[in-house]
Amino acid sequence: MKPYKNKINRIRTFALALIFIGIVIMYVGIYFRNHPIVMLIFMLLGALAIVGSTGVYAWIGLLSMKTVPVQCPSCGRHTKMLGRVDMCMHCREPLTMDPNLEGKEFDEAYNKKNSKA
């Protein structure tokens, strides 16, 4: 079984990575101080990555309001569930609210509309 993270945490990690990638791109632009056009392109690309990260954070915030708060049966802590199957944010226990999936092995494909379960 491949390692699986909670969907919300995975998207937040991607948004954080976009911030750092944007900063690195802008930092690379400093090395082209003698070529202002190239430096400007790197600065704009870095700023675009940071603005994109802001958009991803806003999107996951809106998506997070649609989640279903559940209590994990394993650790007893509250977690947010997105889709038919998800993992606990704290202990990575597979969770489902679909009675047809109870007892089946965890598979991320159950969240796709075409999955047969």
N, CA, C and O atoms as a printed pandas DataFrame, in Angstrom:
     atom_number atom_name residue_name chain_id  residue_number  x_coord  y_coord  z_coord
0              1         N          MET        A               1    0.842   -1.180    0.000
1              2        CA          MET        A               1    0.000    0.000    0.000
2              3         C          MET        A               1    0.882    1.237    0.000
3              4         O          MET        A               1    1.789    1.359    0.824
4              5         N          LYS        A               2    0.620    2.149   -0.918
5              6        CA          LYS        A               2    1.432    3.353   -0.996
6              7         C          LYS        A               2    1.055    4.327    0.118
7              8         O          LYS        A               2   -0.085    4.317    0.583
8              9         N          PRO        A               3    1.986    5.162    0.551
9             10        CA          PRO        A               3    1.660    6.125    1.600
10            11         C          PRO        A               3    0.641    7.127    1.074
11            12         O          PRO        A               3    0.740    7.602   -0.057
12            13         N          TYR        A               4   -0.325    7.434    1.905
13            14        CA          TYR        A               4   -1.406    8.314    1.492
14            15         C          TYR        A               4   -1.612    9.367    2.568
15            16         O          TYR        A               4   -1.626    9.065    3.761
16            17         N          LYS        A               5   -1.770   10.600    2.129
17            18        CA          LYS        A               5   -2.001   11.688    3.074
18            19         C          LYS        A               5   -3.422   12.198    2.894
19            20         O          LYS        A               5   -4.041   12.011    1.846
20            21         N          ASN        A               6   -3.909   12.827    3.908
21            22        CA          ASN        A               6   -5.207   13.475    3.865
22            23         C          ASN        A               6   -5.225   14.477    2.713
23            24         O          ASN        A               6   -4.245   15.193    2.503
24            25         N          LYS        A               7   -6.318   14.535    1.973
25            26        CA          LYS        A               7   -6.382   15.385    0.776
26            27         C          LYS        A               7   -6.160   16.867    1.092
27            28         O          LYS        A               7   -5.466   17.562    0.351
28            29         N          ILE        A               8   -6.736   17.339    2.168
29            30        CA          ILE        A               8   -6.584   18.755    2.521
30            31         C          ILE        A               8   -5.130   19.064    2.830
31            32         O          ILE        A               8   -4.606   20.081    2.375
32            33         N          ASN        A               9   -4.472   18.208    3.591
33            34        CA          ASN        A               9   -3.066   18.441    3.923
34            35         C          ASN        A               9   -2.175   18.389    2.687
35            36         O          ASN        A               9   -1.199   19.133    2.588
36            37         N          ARG        A              10   -2.513   17.505    1.740
37            38        CA          ARG        A              10   -1.716   17.398    0.519
38            39         C          ARG        A              10   -1.795   18.692   -0.302
39            40         O          ARG        A              10   -0.786   19.154   -0.835
40            41         N          ILE        A              11   -2.981   19.266   -0.399
41            42        CA          ILE        A              11   -3.149   20.504   -1.164
42            43         C          ILE        A              11   -2.460   21.662   -0.453
43            44         O          ILE        A              11   -1.855   22.516   -1.102
44            45         N          ARG        A              12   -2.547   21.699    0.862
45            46        CA          ARG        A              12   -1.852   22.755    1.621
46            47         C          ARG        A              12   -0.335   22.643    1.449
47            48         O          ARG        A              12    0.355   23.656    1.343
48            49         N          THR        A              13    0.173   21.433    1.424
49            50        CA          THR        A              13    1.605   21.234    1.208
50            51         C          THR        A              13    2.022   21.733   -0.167
51            52         O          THR        A              13    3.084   22.337   -0.314
52            53         N          PHE        A              14    1.190   21.484   -1.176
53            54        CA          PHE        A              14    1.470   21.984   -2.525
54            55         C          PHE        A              14    1.508   23.515   -2.541
55            56         O          PHE        A              14    2.381   24.104   -3.178
56            57         N          ALA        A              15    0.567   24.162   -1.843
57            58        CA          ALA        A              15    0.529   25.625   -1.800
58            59         C          ALA        A              15    1.778   26.181   -1.101
59            60         O          ALA        A              15    2.334   27.192   -1.529
60            61         N          LEU        A              16    2.207   25.523   -0.040
61            62        CA          LEU        A              16    3.417   25.969    0.653
62            63         C          LEU        A              16    4.643   25.795   -0.236
63            64         O          LEU        A              16    5.537   26.641   -0.251
64            65         N          ALA        A              17    4.674   24.692   -0.974
65            66        CA          ALA        A              17    5.797   24.470   -1.900
66            67         C          ALA        A              17    5.822   25.546   -2.984
67            68         O          ALA        A              17    6.899   25.970   -3.403
68            69         N          LEU        A              18    4.661   25.990   -3.442
69            70        CA          LEU        A              18    4.607   27.060   -4.446
70            71         C          LEU        A              18    5.239   28.348   -3.924
71            72         O          LEU        A              18    5.904   29.061   -4.675
72            73         N          ILE        A              19    5.037   28.644   -2.655
73            74        CA          ILE        A              19    5.644   29.843   -2.070
74            75         C          ILE        A              19    7.168   29.737   -2.123
75            76         O          ILE        A              19    7.852   30.660   -2.564
76            77         N          PHE        A              20    7.687   28.596   -1.665
77            78        CA          PHE        A              20    9.145   28.435   -1.652
78            79         C          PHE        A              20    9.730   28.402   -3.060
79            80         O          PHE        A              20   10.809   28.944   -3.302
80            81         N          ILE        A              21    9.019   27.767   -3.986
81            82        CA          ILE        A              21    9.486   27.746   -5.377
82            83         C          ILE        A              21    9.521   29.160   -5.937
83            84         O          ILE        A              21   10.465   29.529   -6.636
84            85         N          GLY        A              22    8.499   29.955   -5.635
85            86        CA          GLY        A              22    8.463   31.344   -6.091
86            87         C          GLY        A              22    9.618   32.159   -5.545
87            88         O          GLY        A              22   10.216   32.959   -6.265
88            89         N          ILE        A              23    9.935   31.957   -4.266
89            90        CA          ILE        A              23   11.057   32.685   -3.659
90            91         C          ILE        A              23   12.377   32.268   -4.304
91            92         O          ILE        A              23   13.234   33.113   -4.566
92            93         N          VAL        A              24   12.543   30.975   -4.558
93            94        CA          VAL        A              24   13.778   30.496   -5.192
94            95         C          VAL        A              24   13.903   31.063   -6.605
95            96         O          VAL        A              24   14.991   31.471   -7.011
96            97         N          ILE        A              25   12.814   31.092   -7.350
97            98        CA          ILE        A              25   12.846   31.648   -8.706
98            99         C          ILE        A              25   13.249   33.128   -8.656
99           100         O          ILE        A              25   14.058   33.582   -9.466
100          101         N          MET        A              26   12.689   33.867   -7.713
101          102        CA          MET        A              26   13.036   35.284   -7.592
102          103         C          MET        A              26   14.502   35.458   -7.183
103          104         O          MET        A              26   15.182   36.376   -7.640
104          105         N          TYR        A              27   14.971   34.565   -6.321
105          106        CA          TYR        A              27   16.365   34.632   -5.886
106          107         C          TYR        A              27   17.310   34.375   -7.058
107          108         O          TYR        A              27   18.352   35.021   -7.166
108          109         N          VAL        A              28   16.953   33.439   -7.931
109          110        CA          VAL        A              28   17.766   33.165   -9.115
110          111         C          VAL        A              28   17.827   34.409   -9.996
111          112         O          VAL        A              28   18.851   34.680  -10.623
112          113         N          GLY        A              29   16.735   35.160  -10.044
113          114        CA          GLY        A              29   16.698   36.391  -10.834
114          115         C          GLY        A              29   17.725   37.413  -10.406
115          116         O          GLY        A              29   18.171   38.219  -11.222
116          117         N          ILE        A              30   18.111   37.396   -9.135
117          118        CA          ILE        A              30   19.109   38.350   -8.633
118          119         C          ILE        A              30   20.460   38.130   -9.302
119          120         O          ILE        A              30   21.241   39.069   -9.452
120          121         N          TYR        A              31   20.736   36.898   -9.700
121          122        CA          TYR        A              31   22.012   36.616  -10.355
122          123         C          TYR        A              31   22.106   37.245  -11.749
123          124         O          TYR        A              31   23.183   37.279  -12.344
124          125         N          PHE        A              32   21.004   37.731  -12.257
125          126        CA          PHE        A              32   20.989   38.354  -13.578
126          127         C          PHE        A              32   20.823   39.874  -13.468
127          128         O          PHE        A              32   20.127   40.485  -14.280
128          129         N          ARG        A              33   21.461   40.478  -12.466
129          130        CA          ARG        A              33   21.369   41.935  -12.274
130          131         C          ARG        A              33   21.883   42.711  -13.479
131          132         O          ARG        A              33   21.418   43.818  -13.751
132          133         N          ASN        A              34   22.822   42.147  -14.190
133          134        CA          ASN        A              34   23.390   42.842  -15.350
134          135         C          ASN        A              34   22.465   42.780  -16.565
135          136         O          ASN        A              34   22.663   43.513  -17.534
136          137         N          HIS        A              35   21.462   41.913  -16.519
137          138        CA          HIS        A              35   20.498   41.768  -17.615
138          139         C          HIS        A              35   19.101   42.044  -17.043
139          140         O          HIS        A              35   18.413   41.121  -16.607
140          141         N          PRO        A              36   18.690   43.306  -17.047
141          142        CA          PRO        A              36   17.439   43.673  -16.371
142          143         C          PRO        A              36   16.194   42.955  -16.909
143          144         O          PRO        A              36   15.274   42.674  -16.141
144          145         N          ILE        A              37   16.149   42.661  -18.181
145          146        CA          ILE        A              37   14.971   41.992  -18.749
146          147         C          ILE        A              37   14.862   40.565  -18.203
147          148         O          ILE        A              37   13.778   40.129  -17.813
148          149         N          VAL        A              38   15.987   39.838  -18.176
149          150        CA          VAL        A              38   15.991   38.466  -17.653
150          151         C          VAL        A              38   15.639   38.479  -16.169
151          152         O          VAL        A              38   14.870   37.641  -15.698
152          153         N          MET        A              39   16.209   39.437  -15.435
153          154        CA          MET        A              39   15.910   39.542  -14.012
154          155         C          MET        A              39   14.427   39.823  -13.803
155          156         O          MET        A              39   13.810   39.245  -12.908
156          157         N          LEU        A              40   13.854   40.690  -14.605
157          158        CA          LEU        A              40   12.438   41.017  -14.492
158          159         C          LEU        A              40   11.570   39.786  -14.766
159          160         O          LEU        A              40   10.564   39.565  -14.091
160          161         N          ILE        A              41   11.965   38.991  -15.754
161          162        CA          ILE        A              41   11.200   37.773  -16.079
162          163         C          ILE        A              41   11.211   36.809  -14.888
163          164         O          ILE        A              41   10.171   36.262  -14.522
164          165         N          PHE        A              42   12.387   36.602  -14.284
165          166        CA          PHE        A              42   12.469   35.720  -13.113
166          167         C          PHE        A              42   11.652   36.259  -11.946
167          168         O          PHE        A              42   10.981   35.498  -11.250
168          169         N          MET        A              43   11.709   37.568  -11.731
169          170        CA          MET        A              43   10.939   38.173  -10.637
170          171         C          MET        A              43    9.436   38.015  -10.871
171          172         O          MET        A              43    8.685   37.723   -9.941
172          173         N          LEU        A              44    9.007   38.208  -12.106
173          174        CA          LEU        A              44    7.587   38.060  -12.411
174          175         C          LEU        A              44    7.131   36.605  -12.286
175          176         O          LEU        A              44    6.039   36.337  -11.784
176          177         N          LEU        A              45    7.962   35.673  -12.739
177          178        CA          LEU        A              45    7.613   34.251  -12.602
178          179         C          LEU        A              45    7.518   33.849  -11.124
179          180         O          LEU        A              45    6.616   33.108  -10.732
180          181         N          GLY        A              46    8.449   34.340  -10.319
181          182        CA          GLY        A              46    8.410   34.050   -8.886
182          183         C          GLY        A              46    7.182   34.652   -8.226
183          184         O          GLY        A              46    6.533   34.009   -7.402
184          185         N          ALA        A              47    6.867   35.889   -8.592
185          186        CA          ALA        A              47    5.679   36.529   -8.035
186          187         C          ALA        A              47    4.416   35.792   -8.478
187          188         O          ALA        A              47    3.464   35.675   -7.707
188          189         N          LEU        A              48    4.404   35.299   -9.706
189          190        CA          LEU        A              48    3.255   34.546  -10.200
190          191         C          LEU        A              48    3.061   33.258   -9.390
191          192         O          LEU        A              48    1.931   32.883   -9.075
192          193         N          ALA        A              49    4.161   32.589   -9.056
193          194        CA          ALA        A              49    4.071   31.372   -8.245
194          195         C          ALA        A              49    3.511   31.686   -6.860
195          196         O          ALA        A              49    2.717   30.912   -6.325
196          197         N          ILE        A              50    3.910   32.800   -6.282
197          198        CA          ILE        A              50    3.412   33.182   -4.962
198          199         C          ILE        A              50    1.934   33.565   -5.029
199          200         O          ILE        A              50    1.163   33.217   -4.134
200          201         N          VAL        A              51    1.538   34.276   -6.078
201          202        CA          VAL        A              51    0.122   34.623   -6.254
202          203         C          VAL        A              51   -0.686   33.340   -6.490
203          204         O          VAL        A              51   -1.805   33.210   -5.994
204          205         N          GLY        A              52   -0.123   32.401   -7.242
205          206        CA          GLY        A              52   -0.791   31.112   -7.446
206          207         C          GLY        A              52   -0.987   30.368   -6.139
207          208         O          GLY        A              52   -2.020   29.733   -5.923
208          209         N          SER        A              53    0.006   30.450   -5.271
209          210        CA          SER        A              53   -0.107   29.825   -3.964
210          211         C          SER        A              53   -1.248   30.446   -3.164
211          212         O          SER        A              53   -1.987   29.741   -2.476
212          213         N          THR        A              54   -1.386   31.751   -3.256
213          214        CA          THR        A              54   -2.481   32.437   -2.565
214          215         C          THR        A              54   -3.826   31.935   -3.087
215          216         O          THR        A              54   -4.763   31.730   -2.315
216          217         N          GLY        A              55   -3.912   31.742   -4.397
217          218        CA          GLY        A              55   -5.137   31.204   -4.985
218          219         C          GLY        A              55   -5.438   29.796   -4.511
219          220         O          GLY        A              55   -6.592   29.461   -4.241
220          221         N          VAL        A              56   -4.403   28.966   -4.409
221          222        CA          VAL        A              56   -4.592   27.589   -3.941
222          223         C          VAL        A              56   -5.043   27.586   -2.485
223          224         O          VAL        A              56   -5.925   26.814   -2.111
224          225         N          TYR        A              57   -4.437   28.454   -1.654
225          226        CA          TYR        A              57   -4.859   28.551   -0.260
226          227         C          TYR        A              57   -6.307   29.010   -0.147
227          228         O          TYR        A              57   -7.050   28.495    0.689
228          229         N          ALA        A              58   -6.724   29.969   -0.974
229          230        CA          ALA        A              58   -8.118   30.431   -0.956
230          231         C          ALA        A              58   -9.046   29.300   -1.390
231          232         O          ALA        A              58  -10.103   29.098   -0.791
232          233         N          TRP        A              59   -8.654   28.561   -2.431
233          234        CA          TRP        A              59   -9.471   27.455   -2.921
234          235         C          TRP        A              59   -9.619   26.358   -1.860
235          236         O          TRP        A              59  -10.722   25.853   -1.651
236          237         N          ILE        A              60   -8.533   25.986   -1.193
237          238        CA          ILE        A              60   -8.619   24.927   -0.192
238          239         C          ILE        A              60   -9.404   25.410    1.027
239          240         O          ILE        A              60  -10.044   24.613    1.712
240          241         N          GLY        A              61   -9.355   26.719    1.294
241          242        CA          GLY        A              61  -10.174   27.261    2.378
242          243         C          GLY        A              61  -11.652   27.122    2.068
243          244         O          GLY        A              61  -12.439   26.743    2.936
244          245         N          LEU        A              62  -12.033   27.424    0.839
245          246        CA          LEU        A              62  -13.431   27.256    0.441
246          247         C          LEU        A              62  -13.824   25.781    0.418
247          248         O          LEU        A              62  -14.926   25.420    0.832
248          249         N          LEU        A              63  -12.930   24.944   -0.059
249          250        CA          LEU        A              63  -13.192   23.512   -0.105
250          251         C          LEU        A              63  -13.300   22.923    1.301
251          252         O          LEU        A              63  -14.070   21.994    1.542
252          253         N          SER        A              64  -12.525   23.473    2.212
253          254        CA          SER        A              64  -12.512   22.989    3.585
254          255         C          SER        A              64  -13.851   23.243    4.284
255          256         O          SER        A              64  -14.204   22.539    5.231
256          257         N          MET        A              65  -14.590   24.242    3.819
257          258        CA          MET        A              65  -15.897   24.508    4.433
258          259         C          MET        A              65  -16.927   23.458    4.036
259          260         O          MET        A              65  -17.950   23.323    4.707
260          261         N          LYS        A              66  -16.684   22.714    2.965
261          262        CA          LYS        A              66  -17.608   21.674    2.519
262          263         C          LYS        A              66  -17.312   20.317    3.148
263          264         O          LYS        A              66  -18.064   19.364    2.943
264          265         N          THR        A              67  -16.240   20.219    3.900
265          266        CA          THR        A              67  -15.858   18.931    4.467
266          267         C          THR        A              67  -16.817   18.527    5.582
267          268         O          THR        A              67  -17.535   19.350    6.150
268          269         N          VAL        A              68  -16.798   17.245    5.866
269          270        CA          VAL        A              68  -17.623   16.700    6.930
270          271         C          VAL        A              68  -16.721   16.435    8.131
271          272         O          VAL        A              68  -15.794   15.631    8.036
272          273         N          PRO        A              69  -16.976   17.094    9.257
273          274        CA          PRO        A              69  -16.149   16.802   10.441
274          275         C          PRO        A              69  -16.585   15.471   11.060
275          276         O          PRO        A              69  -17.766   15.258   11.333
276          277         N          VAL        A              70  -15.621   14.590   11.274
277          278        CA          VAL        A              70  -15.888   13.287   11.880
278          279         C          VAL        A              70  -14.894   13.043   13.009
279          280         O          VAL        A              70  -13.833   13.665   13.076
280          281         N          GLN        A              71  -15.264   12.129   13.883
281          282        CA          GLN        A              71  -14.350   11.731   14.948
282          283         C          GLN        A              71  -13.722   10.407   14.541
283          284         O          GLN        A              71  -14.421    9.443   14.226
284          285         N          CYS        A              72  -12.400   10.375   14.553
285          286        CA          CYS        A              72  -11.673    9.173   14.144
286          287         C          CYS        A              72  -11.916    8.066   15.174
287          288         O          CYS        A              72  -11.743    8.292   16.372
288          289         N          PRO        A              73  -12.317    6.869   14.721
289          290        CA          PRO        A              73  -12.534    5.775   15.674
290          291         C          PRO        A              73  -11.240    5.248   16.292
291          292         O          PRO        A              73  -11.269    4.619   17.350
292          293         N          SER        A              74  -10.123    5.498   15.648
293          294        CA          SER        A              74   -8.852    4.975   16.143
294          295         C          SER        A              74   -8.235    5.869   17.221
295          296         O          SER        A              74   -7.909    5.402   18.312
296          297         N          CYS        A              75   -8.074    7.179   16.901
297          298        CA          CYS        A              75   -7.402    8.071   17.852
298          299         C          CYS        A              75   -8.375    8.954   18.628
299          300         O          CYS        A              75   -7.982    9.575   19.615
300          301         N          GLY        A              76   -9.637    9.020   18.202
301          302        CA          GLY        A              76  -10.640    9.794   18.922
302          303         C          GLY        A              76  -10.606   11.286   18.661
303          304         O          GLY        A              76  -11.396   12.027   19.244
304          305         N          ARG        A              77   -9.713   11.744   17.803
305          306        CA          ARG        A              77   -9.616   13.180   17.508
306          307         C          ARG        A              77  -10.510   13.522   16.324
307          308         O          ARG        A              77  -10.831   12.667   15.499
308          309         N          HIS        A              78  -10.904   14.789   16.261
309          310        CA          HIS        A              78  -11.755   15.234   15.165
310          311         C          HIS        A              78  -10.900   15.521   13.934
311          312         O          HIS        A              78   -9.801   16.066   14.038
312          313         N          THR        A              79  -11.418   15.147   12.779
313          314        CA          THR        A              79  -10.730   15.346   11.519
314          315         C          THR        A              79  -11.760   15.741   10.467
315          316         O          THR        A              79  -12.963   15.574   10.671
316          317         N          LYS        A              80  -11.284   16.262    9.351
317          318        CA          LYS        A              80  -12.171   16.656    8.265
318          319         C          LYS        A              80  -12.090   15.609    7.170
319          320         O          LYS        A              80  -11.004   15.149    6.815
320          321         N          MET        A              81  -13.238   15.238    6.641
321          322        CA          MET        A              81  -13.286   14.217    5.610
322          323         C          MET        A              81  -13.777   14.828    4.315
323          324         O          MET        A              81  -14.807   15.501    4.281
324          325         N          LEU        A              82  -13.029   14.587    3.248
325          326        CA          LEU        A              82  -13.354   15.128    1.938
326          327         C          LEU        A              82  -13.505   13.969    0.965
327          328         O          LEU        A              82  -12.533   13.261    0.704
328          329         N          GLY        A              83  -14.694   13.759    0.426
329          330        CA          GLY        A              83  -14.926   12.654   -0.499
330          331         C          GLY        A              83  -15.517   11.447    0.208
331          332         O          GLY        A              83  -15.885   11.517    1.380
332          333         N          ARG        A              84  -15.604   10.327   -0.526
333          334        CA          ARG        A              84  -16.162    9.095    0.036
334          335         C          ARG        A              84  -15.199    8.410    0.995
335          336         O          ARG        A              84  -15.610    7.842    2.007
336          337         N          VAL        A              85  -13.907    8.470    0.664
337          338        CA          VAL        A              85  -12.875    7.893    1.536
338          339         C          VAL        A              85  -11.792    8.940    1.760
339          340         O          VAL        A              85  -11.492    9.741    0.875
340          341         N          ASP        A              86  -11.220    8.922    2.940
341          342        CA          ASP        A              86  -10.137    9.845    3.275
342          343         C          ASP        A              86   -9.363    9.245    4.436
343          344         O          ASP        A              86   -9.746    8.215    4.989
344          345         N          MET        A              87   -8.273    9.899    4.796
345          346        CA          MET        A              87   -7.460    9.455    5.925
346          347         C          MET        A              87   -7.633   10.427    7.082
347          348         O          MET        A              87   -7.918   11.607    6.878
348          349         N          CYS        A              88   -7.460    9.925    8.286
349          350        CA          CYS        A              88   -7.446   10.799    9.457
350          351         C          CYS        A              88   -6.207   11.681    9.367
351          352         O          CYS        A              88   -5.123   11.196    9.043
352          353         N          MET        A              89   -6.360   12.972    9.651
353          354        CA          MET        A              89   -5.230   13.903    9.583
354          355         C          MET        A              89   -4.164   13.588   10.626
355          356         O          MET        A              89   -3.002   13.958   10.462
356          357         N          HIS        A              90   -4.557   12.908   11.693
357          358        CA          HIS        A              90   -3.652   12.721   12.826
358          359         C          HIS        A              90   -2.979   11.349   12.847
359          360         O          HIS        A              90   -1.772   11.247   13.065
360          361         N          CYS        A              91   -3.773   10.287   12.617
361          362        CA          CYS        A              91   -3.189    8.936   12.740
362          363         C          CYS        A              91   -3.208    8.152   11.437
363          364         O          CYS        A              91   -2.773    7.001   11.408
364          365         N          ARG        A              92   -3.701    8.750   10.359
365          366        CA          ARG        A              92   -3.770    8.135    9.022
366          367         C          ARG        A              92   -4.630    6.866    8.982
367          368         O          ARG        A              92   -4.361    5.944    8.213
368          369         N          GLU        A              93   -5.630    6.840    9.793
369          370        CA          GLU        A              93   -6.606    5.746    9.762
370          371         C          GLU        A              93   -7.521    5.947    8.555
371          372         O          GLU        A              93   -8.030    7.050    8.358
372          373         N          PRO        A              94   -7.745    4.906    7.738
373          374        CA          PRO        A              94   -8.675    5.056    6.609
374          375         C          PRO        A              94  -10.097    5.284    7.131
375          376         O          PRO        A              94  -10.555    4.579    8.031
376          377         N          LEU        A              95  -10.779    6.262    6.565
377          378        CA          LEU        A              95  -12.134    6.597    6.988
378          379         C          LEU        A              95  -13.073    6.552    5.792
379          380         O          LEU        A              95  -12.684    6.881    4.671
380          381         N          THR        A              96  -14.304    6.146    6.038
381          382        CA          THR        A              96  -15.340    6.200    5.012
382          383         C          THR        A              96  -16.682    6.420    5.692
383          384         O          THR        A              96  -16.905    5.976    6.818
384          385         N          MET        A              97  -17.569    7.109    4.991
385          386        CA          MET        A              97  -18.932    7.276    5.492
386          387         C          MET        A              97  -19.911    6.490    4.614
387          388         O          MET        A              97  -21.121    6.528    4.838
388          389         N          ASP        A              98  -19.387    5.785    3.625
389          390        CA          ASP        A              98  -20.195    4.985    2.717
390          391         C          ASP        A              98  -20.295    3.568    3.278
391          392         O          ASP        A              98  -19.277    2.884    3.377
392          393         N          PRO        A              99  -21.489    3.111    3.647
393          394        CA          PRO        A              99  -21.600    1.760    4.220
394          395         C          PRO        A              99  -21.194    0.654    3.246
395          396         O          PRO        A              99  -20.836   -0.442    3.679
396          397         N          ASN        A             100  -21.243    0.921    1.938
397          398        CA          ASN        A             100  -20.835   -0.084    0.953
398          399         C          ASN        A             100  -19.322   -0.313    0.960
399          400         O          ASN        A             100  -18.855   -1.358    0.505
400          401         N          LEU        A             101  -18.556    0.648    1.468
401          402        CA          LEU        A             101  -17.089    0.535    1.447
402          403         C          LEU        A             101  -16.507    0.023    2.759
403          404         O          LEU        A             101  -15.307   -0.242    2.837
404          405         N          GLU        A             102  -17.330   -0.120    3.783
405          406        CA          GLU        A             102  -16.821   -0.582    5.075
406          407         C          GLU        A             102  -16.287   -2.000    4.948
407          408         O          GLU        A             102  -16.938   -2.875    4.379
408          409         N          GLY        A             103  -15.113   -2.209    5.478
409          410        CA          GLY        A             103  -14.478   -3.513    5.435
410          411         C          GLY        A             103  -13.628   -3.756    4.204
411          412         O          GLY        A             103  -12.846   -4.706    4.170
412          413         N          LYS        A             104  -13.769   -2.910    3.189
413          414        CA          LYS        A             104  -12.947   -3.056    1.991
414          415         C          LYS        A             104  -11.602   -2.387    2.207
415          416         O          LYS        A             104  -11.463   -1.489    3.037
416          417         N          GLU        A             105  -10.604   -2.843    1.439
417          418        CA          GLU        A             105   -9.277   -2.233    1.531
418          419         C          GLU        A             105   -9.325   -0.806    1.006
419          420         O          GLU        A             105  -10.008   -0.523    0.021
420          421         N          PHE        A             106   -8.604    0.084    1.660
421          422        CA          PHE        A             106   -8.618    1.499    1.311
422          423         C          PHE        A             106   -8.044    1.707   -0.081
423          424         O          PHE        A             106   -6.976    1.191   -0.409
424          425         N          ASP        A             107   -8.765    2.467   -0.894
425          426        CA          ASP        A             107   -8.295    2.803   -2.229
426          427         C          ASP        A             107   -8.779    4.206   -2.555
427          428         O          ASP        A             107   -9.966    4.512   -2.446
428          429         N          GLU        A             108   -7.849    5.044   -2.952
429          430        CA          GLU        A             108   -8.157    6.439   -3.275
430          431         C          GLU        A             108   -9.101    6.539   -4.479
431          432         O          GLU        A             108   -9.781    7.551   -4.647
432          433         N          ALA        A             109   -9.145    5.507   -5.306
433          434        CA          ALA        A             109   -9.979    5.519   -6.508
434          435         C          ALA        A             109  -11.471    5.533   -6.181
435          436         O          ALA        A             109  -12.281    5.852   -7.051
436          437         N          TYR        A             110  -11.853    5.196   -4.948
437          438        CA          TYR        A             110  -13.266    5.235   -4.573
438          439         C          TYR        A             110  -13.840    6.650   -4.634
439          440         O          TYR        A             110  -15.058    6.813   -4.697
440          441         N          ASN        A             111  -12.984    7.675   -4.617
441          442        CA          ASN        A             111  -13.461    9.059   -4.682
442          443         C          ASN        A             111  -13.815    9.493   -6.104
443          444         O          ASN        A             111  -14.471   10.517   -6.298
444          445         N          LYS        A             112  -13.383    8.715   -7.095
445          446        CA          LYS        A             112  -13.696    9.061   -8.482
446          447         C          LYS        A             112  -15.129    8.677   -8.806
447          448         O          LYS        A             112  -15.643    7.681   -8.297
448          449         N          LYS        A             113  -15.761    9.456   -9.640
449          450        CA          LYS        A             113  -17.168    9.219   -9.961
450          451         C          LYS        A             113  -17.393    7.906  -10.689
451          452         O          LYS        A             113  -18.469    7.318  -10.583
452          453         N          ASN        A             114  -16.384    7.432  -11.436
453          454        CA          ASN        A             114  -16.540    6.204  -12.215
454          455         C          ASN        A             114  -16.202    4.935  -11.438
455          456         O          ASN        A             114  -16.307    3.835  -11.979
456          457         N          SER        A             115  -15.795    5.074  -10.169
457          458        CA          SER        A             115  -15.364    3.888   -9.425
458          459         C          SER        A             115  -16.570    3.014   -9.104
459          460         O          SER        A             115  -17.672    3.510   -8.870
460          461         N          LYS        A             116  -16.341    1.713   -9.098
461          462        CA          LYS        A             116  -17.400    0.759   -8.786
462          463         C          LYS        A             116  -17.141    0.193   -7.412
463          464         O          LYS        A             116  -16.149   -0.500   -7.184
464          465         N          ALA        A             117  -18.041    0.494   -6.504
465          466        CA          ALA        A             117  -17.902   -0.020   -5.132
466          467         C          ALA        A             117  -19.232   -0.496   -4.626
467          468         O          ALA        A             117  -19.329   -0.965   -3.492
